[in-house]
Every structure is written in C-alpha cells, then in structure tokens.
Amino acid sequence: MTLLPAATNKKLGLVIDLDTCVGCHACVVNCKEWNTSGYGAALSDQDPYGANPTGAWLNRIHTFEITPDKPKGQGEGEVIGVTDEARVVHFPKSCLHCEDAPCVTVCPTGASYKRAEDGIVLVEEDKCIGCGLCAWSCAYGAREMDIAAGVMKKCTLCIDRIYNEELEEIDRQPACVRTCPAGARHFGDLGDPNSDVSLLVKERGGFDLMPEQGNKPVNKYLPPRKRTRLGEGTPATAAIADDTSEAGGLLGWIDRALSGDKRKGAR
C-alpha cells in the first residue's frame, strides 16, 4: 500500500469551464502529441487506421445533450437550471489529482504516488506492473492502460512543461491549457485562495465532480451559464434595433438594401 502525503499546501490543478468548451478536441490532440514526445513512454495506438482503432488517451471529451426534466413552466430544467432549454454540453475529463486518491493507496508496488510539493498524482512507470488496480479504484475512469507499454498512463499536468525553465513563461502550463482556442481551461494553484483559479471557482460557483465519492478532486468544473432567450436583448442592443433608417456608410446601405428602402442611393 502506498501512502498519501500528510498535506499538500500547493495544489496544482485545472479549472474547466463547461460554458465555454466547444468540444473541438484540440486539448485532446495536443495532450496526445505532447505526452507521446515528452514525459514517459510514448502513448501507443492499436490499428489507428483500421475499423476498430484503440489507443491510450490521457484526456477525453464526452458530449451530452441536456434536456429539461419538466415541461415548460413547471420547474427548473435538468442540470443547467433553466426551464425548457435543451442544449449540448461538452465535458472534458482527465485525472483530477484527488487529495484523497484511492489510485495511490491501492497500488501494490508504489508506482502510483502523489507529490507532496504540488499535489500532482503520477505513475513511476518502471515500478508499474500493469495490474490495473488503480484503474478499478478510480471513480472517474481517468486511467488508461497502454497496451504496448504494459503500464498504466494518466494525466501528469505536463510536469515536464510547467517546471521547464527552457520554455517561455507563457508555455509553462499544461499542453491542453495552452492550446484551448476557447479559453475554457485554466491552470493554477487551487491551494491558494487568492490565485486566479481559486477566485474563478468562487466567482462562478465551481464544483467537484462526484463529491459523494469523497476523493476531494483538486480539479474543478465551472457550470454552464443561463442563456439569454431571444427577445431578452440588453437596452443597448434594443436601442440599436429600434431605428436604423439613418445609419450611414456601408452598413447603412446594406440595411436599406435589405429593407427595400430605395432612398439615398439604395438601388
């Protein structure tokens, strides 16, 4: 049995914005590329161009269609809290670097461990025997057996990037965070209540994934925001929409052309 550190004052982790994520999989692909060419053994693929491709991926995105659980006007909608509003939610998932990580304590060889200095959960591949106990104990399905290497793989928070002083400071963050085009992924110290990520979690009502498991995941999720319904425009947009007949320039010409107004040269 591997012991967890008594305390980890610094808790590096991710904050993922479910309102902003567009499910483009850029984070998934860049994670695969970086971890294939960087820390540890390469992530293998089996029959990648065949009918049944498989492989080890440290970050995956699950997409759900969320629909209201009650008819319009009879209660709040499921998950997102908006009545009669169906929407798609993209849910990225990787290792959550739990404070009380069962994948560590169940490991018979000590290959799986949690760093005391920053709280990152890692696998020492030379000690891993591929028994799969850590994967069975993970409530989030965040561990991946690399069939070619015969060892368990997981998110490392790109430990070989975040402490690499050869990289520009802007690049010293996980590959998934650096590549996200929507800015849906954030990285920082969640053990510091004044860090940017901690303040973001507080402001947006960030939550733990499956808190009932008691694993105390470090990574947090930000819930989708309520959508503004059609016709609920702000005063600024309403004012613009009231009267555009006197608009000038190209936009005025387009407005008159589309509205059928042939005054002022709209011919």
C-alpha positions, 0 to 999 in steps of 0.5 A: 500500500502506498501512502498519501502525503500528510498535506499538500499546501500547493495544489496544482490543478485545472479549472474547466469551464463547461460554458465555454468548451466547444468540444473541438478536441484540440486539448485532446490532440495536443495532450496526445502529441505532447505526452507521446514526445515528452514525459514517459513512454510514448502513448501507443495506438492499436490499428489507428487506421483500421475499423476498430482503432484503440489507443491510450488517451490521457484526456477525453471529451464526452458530449451530452445533450441536456434536456429539461426534466419538466415541461415548460413552466413547471420547474427548473430544467435538468442540470443547467437550471433553466426551464425548457432549454435543451442544449449540448454540453461538452465535458472534458475529463482527465485525472483530477489529482484527488487529495484523497486518491484511492489510485495511490493507496491501492497500488501494490508496488508504489508506482502510483504516488502523489507529490507532496510539493504540488499535489500532482498524482503520477505513475513511476512507470518502471515500478508499474506492473500493469495490474490495473488496480488503480484503474478499478479504484478510480471513480472517474475512469481517468486511467488508461492502460497502454497496451504496448507499454504494459503500464498504466498512463494518466494525466501528469499536468505536463510536469515536464512543461510547467517546471521547464525553465527552457520554455517561455513563461507563457508555455509553462502550463499544461499542453491542453491549457495552452492550446484551448482556442476557447479559453475554457481551461485554466491552470493554477494553484487551487491551494491558494485562495487568492490565485486566479483559479481559486477566485474563478471557482468562487466567482462562478460557483465551481464544483467537484465532480462526484463529491459523494465519492469523497476523493476531494478532486483538486480539479474543478468544473465551472457550470454552464451559464443561463442563456439569454432567450431571444427577445431578452436583448440588453437596452443597448442592443434594443436601442440599436434595433429600434431605428436604423433608417439613418445609419450611414456608410456601408452598413447603412446601405446594406440595411436599406438594401435589405429593407427595400428602402430605395432612398439615398442611393439604395438601388 
